[in-house]
Amino acid sequence: MRTEECGRSRPPLWTRDFRLFFAARTTSLLGDAMLPVAVTAAVLRAGFGTSGVGYALAALVGPFAALIIFGGVLSDRFGARRLMVVSDAARLGSQLVLALLFVLGAPQLWQILVLLALIGAGGAVFQPGVASIIPRIAHDVQKANATLRIAESVTVVIGPSLAGLLLVVSAPATVVALDALTYAVSGACLLALRSVPMGAVPRQVVTSFRADLVEGWREFRSRTWLWSVIVVFMLWQLAGAGPTLTLGNSTLVTDYGESVFGLVMSALGVGSVLGGIVAIRLRPRRPLRAGAVAMTLWAGMPLSVALALPAPAVAACYAVSGVGMAFWSVMFHTSVQTHVPQDVLGRVHAYDAAGSLVMKPVGQAVAGPLAVVVGTVPLLSVAAVLALVTCALLLAIPSVRGLGRAER
């Protein structure tokens, strides 16, 4: 174990390779946060209206959710670092072509959708490698995840604002091109890593793609604590997070105003940063149990909007919710990365990511029509209750609440 014992301290986190990976991951996340804003402005400028924006964003997200499981297999077969570099190169090229089309004149909508789908597919190839590489470059996996979570929270707040500022002084095509360069920085940093091989570890037995897919599913299914968490979170995404993102954000804009909405989103980002800092310092013996307890704080997000609390109180509730969500995220991802063998980690992570995402767009899509029938306040109240039910279900599952820490 790498916990502090007998006066021995942990090896440092900020090694050369971790610094490079941190730079790669942060720039990639910054690009991911900027891209929807840049694409929205570019599509509107091209004259495709709000429907076109919806199609464009769906083309960006859909392939990611649909292909990430296959990305996990490719990552384990050919090497996480290699696939991440290829993904960065492919997304760089696709996004530069997209920017060029906007510069030359209004492109066809189908051209925009195809290029955005390629960028989304690149993300599906990239993401499984994140889970595979962290245990290889960090002696303290939890601290590494917490640090990266802090960076993610900062980019979520800064990215859209930076894209908005750039749109004030330049054309959408320019912002799309500048955003593409984040993939170049990420790929260059990943190429410079030393402790992670470019290819996969040689196998004694050569297996087919289908066999690798089945093995990943078998490894995922064999861990009751893992698939139980995903099943419970599918319920949360459907009836909790999905409606809250759709109705909560819409209500904040319409009832409180755009300035308050920006304040609340910033408070959520600050809370997520604080949650990451807490996760660096606090090392519970039962990480999923502690994470589930922290997740109860998330209920304050939909509840504050449903109760029409004053703007400062809503912002405070969102900040507290960010703390709970960030802490849970670090505990869960650290558990996956330290309990799952390295050679199947990419596939297992892909299955848990796909399961976690699949119900989110459904919850977002049905929230609007349901709100017309039953009202926004009742749905947000149900979302708050479902958040607490989710935490209770997690704590009721013996394999979840009893899972202990594991160190690599």
N, C-alpha and C positions, 0 to 999 in steps of 0.2 A: 504494500500500500504506500501511496505517496502522501498520506496525511502526516502532519508534523508529529514526530515521535522522538522521544529521548533527546529533545533539544535540537534536533536536526530540522533545518528549514527547507521549504519547498524549493525546487529549482526555479529560476526566474521565468516569468511568462513571456517577457518581451525579448525573445531570441530573434536572430536575424530572420528566420523563416516565418515566425509568427508576425513580425512587423510587415513583411512582404505580403503575407496572406491577409492581414488586417487591411492593408492598403488596397489590395485587390477586391476584397469583399466590400469595403466601404465605398469605393468608387463605383462598383457595380450596383450597389444598393442606391447610391445617389442617382445613377442613371435610371434605375427602375422607378424612382420616385418622381423624376423630372419628365419621363416619357409620356405619361397620360396627359399632362398639362400641355406639352408641346404638340402632341398629336391632336388633341381637342382643338387647339387654336388653328392648327394647319388644316384640319378637315373643314372647320367652319369657314376659314378663309377661302378654301377651294369651292365652297358653295354647296356642300352636301347636307348642311343643317344638322339638327340634333339627332335625327335618325341615323345619319352617317356617322356621327360621333359614337352612338350606341353600337353600331355594327363594328366600328374600328376597335373600340375597347373590348368587345366580345372576341374579335379576331385575335387580339393580343393575349387574352386570358384563356380562351377555350383550348388552344393547342397545348398550353402548359399543363392544364389539368388533365387533358386526355393522354398526354404522352409521357408524363413524368415517371410512370411505372417502367416504361421501356427505357427511359433515360437511366433509371437505376440499374437495369441489366447491363446496358452498354458501359456504364461507369465501372461496374465490377469486372466486366470482361476485358476492357481495353485500358483501364486505368483512369482514376478520377481526375488527375491533373491533366492528362492528355485531352480528355473529353471537355474539361472546362476551358482549356485554351482553344480548342476547336470551336466551342460554343461562342466564346468571345469574338473570335475571328469572323464567324458566320454572322453574328449579330451586328458587328461593326460594318461588314459589307452590305448587309440588307438595309441597315439604317442610313448609310451614306447614299445608297441608291434611292431610298425614299426621299431623302433631303434633296437629291438632285432632281427628282421628278417634280417636287414642289417649286424648285428654282426655275425650271424650264417652262412651267405653266401648270394649269390645273390638270392633274393626272386623272385617270379613270378610277372610280371607286374600287373596282375589282383589283386594280394594281396595288392600291393602298392596303386592301385587306390581305392580299397574298403576302406582301412584304411584312406586315405586322404579324401574320400567322407564322412566318419563318422566324421572326424575333421571339415570339412566344414559344415556339418549338425549341429554339436555342436555350431558352430559360429552363425548359424541361430537361435538357441534357446537362445543363450546368448545375442545377440545384442538388441532385443526389451526391455530387462530389463534395459539397460543403461538409456534410456529415461525415464523410469518409476521411477527409483530410485533417479535420480538427484534432482527433485523437493522435494523429501522427506528428503533429507539430507542436502540441501543447502538453506539457507535463501535468498541468492542472486543467482538466477538461471543463469543469464547472466554471472556473474563473475565465477561461477562454470564451465560453458561451456567453457568460454575463457581460464580458467586455464587448463582444460582437453585438449583443443585444442593445447595449448602450449606443453603439455606433448606428445600428439600424434605427433606433428611436430618433436619433438626431437627424439622420438623413430623411426620415419620413416628414419631419417638420421643415427642414431646410430645403429639400429638393423641390417641392412645388413652389415655394416662395422664390427660390433662385430662378426657376423656369419662368415664373411670372415677371420677375424683374428683367430678365433677358428679353422677354417679349415686348417690354416697353420700349427698348432701345434697338431691337432688331426684328427681322421677319421670323415667322414660325419655322421656315426652312432652315434658317441659321441655327436656331435653338435645337432642332432635330439633329443637325450635323454636329454641333458641339456636344450634345448628349451622347452621340455615337462614340465620341472619343473616350468616354469613360470605359468602354469595352476594350479599347486599345491599352489603356493604363492597366486595367485588370489583367489582361492577357500577358502583358510584359512582366508584371509582378509574379504571376504564376509560373512563367517560364524561368524566372530566376530562383525559384525554390530549389533547395539542395537535398533536404531530408525526405522528400516524397518522390518516388520514382515516376518517370513519365508514363511508363506502361504498367500493366497489372502484374501482380505477383504470379510467376509461372505456375501452372496447374499440373498436377500429376495425371489427372484425367481430363480429357477434352470433352466438353459437353455442348449440347445444342443451345440455341437461344431460348427455345421453348423450355428446355430442362432448367436453365438458369431462372427463367421466369417462375416456374413451378417451385423451384427450391427457395426462391425469395418469399413466395407466398407461404410455403411450409414453415420457414423460419419465423415469419410474421405471426402466423396462426398459432404456432406452438407456445407463444408467450402470452398467457392469459392477461397479464397486466397491460400488455401493449394493445392488443386488439380491443380489450374492454374500454380503455381510454378513448380509442378512436370511435367506437360505437357510441359512447356517451357524448363525445364531442360532436358527432353528427347530429344528435338531437339538439345540442346547444347552438350549433350553426343554423339549423333550420328554424328554431323557435326563439332563439335568444339573440345571437350576433347578427343574423341576417336582417330581421326586422329593426333592430337597433340602428344598424348602419343606414338603412333606407329611411326609416321614419324619424329616428333621432336627429340625423343630420338635416333632413328636410325641415323638421320643426324648428331646429335651431336657426336656420336661415330665414324662414318665413316669420317666426314669432319673435325672435331676438335680434335678427339682423346679421349681415355678413361679418361685421366687425366682431361681434360676440362669438360667432361661429369660429372665426380665426383664433380668438382668444382661447376658446374651449379646446380646439384641436392642439394648440400650443401647450395648454395645460396637460392634455393627455400625453403629449410627447415628453414633457418634463417628468411626469409621473413614471413613464416607462424607463427613463434614464435613472430615476431614483430606485425603481425596482431592480434594475441591473446592478446598481451599486450595492443594494441589500444582498443580492444573490452572490456578489463577490465575497462579502463578509460572512454571511450566514451559511453554515454547512450542516443541514439537518441530517440525522441518521436515517430518516425515512423521507426522502426527497419528494416523492409524489404525494405523500400525506400532507407535508408542509405546503406544497404547491396548491393542493386542492383547497386547503384552508384559506390560503391567500387569494384564491380565485373568487371567494365569496365577495371580495371587495368590488368585483366587476359589476355586481347588481346595482351599485349606485349610479352607473352610467344611464341605463334606461329609466330608472326610477326617478332620478332628478329631473329629467325632461317631462316624464309623465305627471309629476307633481307641480310642474311649472315653477320651480324654485327660482329665486333671483339669479341673475347671471353669474355673480361671484361664487354662489353656492354650487351652481351647475359645474363651473370650471373646477372647483375643489373636488367635486365628486368624480369628475373625469380624471383628474390627476391621481386620486386614490385608486380608481379603477385601473389606471395604467400601471401603478405599482404592482397590484395583484396579478395582472395579466403577464407582465414582464417576468415576475418571479416564477410563476407557473411555467412559462415557456423555457426558462433556463433549467429548471428542475427536470422537466420532461425530456428535453433534448439531451441533456447530460446523461440521463438514465438510459436513453436509447444508445448513445454513443459509447457508453461504458459497459453495457450488458450484452450488446449484440456483437458477435465476432466480426473482425475487420473485413474478412473476405465476402461477407454478405451484407455489410452495413449499408451500402448504396441502395441495394434492392429493398431492404427492410424500411429504410428511411423513405424511399419513394412510395411504398405502400401506405405508410402512415401519413405522408403528406397528401397523397391523393384522397385518402379517406377523410382527412381533416377538411379538405377543400370542397368535396363533392356536393355537400348540402348547402354551402354558403350562398351560391348564386340562386338556388331554389328558394331559400328563405328571403333573399332580397327581392326576388321576382314576385312572390306571392304576397309580400307585405303590403304593397300599394293597394291591390284589389281588396284584400281583407280589411284594410283600414277604411275603405269606403263603406263597407258593410257594417263593421262593428265599432269603428272609431280608432283613432291613433292612440289615445290614452289607454284604453283597455289592452291594446296589443303591446304597448311598451310595458305596462304593468305585468302582463304575462311573461314578457321577455325577462324582466327582473326576477320573477318567481322561478322561471326555468333556469336561470343562472344558479340560484341557490339549490334547486333540485339537482342540477348537474353535479355540483360539489358534493351533495349528500350521496348521490349514486357512486361517485368515485370513492368516497370514504367508506361506502358499504361493501365494496369489493375487496375481499381479503388480500388478493395478490397485488392490488394497487396500494392500499394503505400500508401493507407490510413489506413492500419492496425496499431493500436496504441500499445503502451507498455501495458503489463499486468503483475502484480506481484502476486506471491503466498506467 
